[in-house]
Amino acid sequence: MSTQDLPWKLVLFDLDGTLINSIDLVVAAWQHAFADVLGKQLDRETVLPWIGLPLTDTIAEQGGDKAEALRASYDQFMQANHDDMVTAFAGLPELLDDLAVYNVGTAVVTAKGRELAERGLRVAGYPETLHVAAAMEDTREHKPNPAPLLAALAHEGAHASDAVYVGDAIYDLQAAEAAGIPAIGVTWGAGKRDALHQQRALAFADAPDELRAQLLG
């Protein structure tokens, strides 16, 4: 099979909340760091909108003069618990395999650091063909700015018209629109369904089977 059978040659994916079920891990890391360094309790709903934004920026904003200690505490919890708390969303590794059958390229665009992003993919059991095309280190600006998506296109040697981007946050859909890439919003991650549906997107998926139908027909 070939990409002539599908409307795109490249599928770009967000990572956390889209490909890997890491939301509980991220929330727990933030809650640990806040309690440890700031002596404050942090509820889940406060953390969810931070997921998908660059960690360095959020740490600086929330930590103030204790940002360095906050980051150290966050990182310590993340490193200690990452592999036990990260899984793939059911059906998505198989979808990646099927896209490969169609010779459709796949890659990740994330605001997470490259090393931890690649580690998450491998722990979750994704195929080696799925790699990180743009991570936190690769651009100065991050989603909702289109820079990471444009960097990923350049890395993959693709045009916006040949690609589609899949993400779970409003920042994903906003970045895709700014980059001129059609997007599919998924509702199983950190983003709120109603907020996602207020953004422009090619389609929305409430379950991996729906995403499969939208990508493969």
Helices and strands as residue ranges (DSSP letters): G 3-5, E 10-13, E 20-21, H 23-33, I 34-38, H 44-47, G 48-50, H 55-63, G 64-66, H 67-85, E 87-88, H 92-101, E 105-109, H 114-123, E 131-134, G 136-138, H 147-156, G 160-162, E 163-167, H 170-179, E 183-186, H 193-197, E 203-205, H 208-216
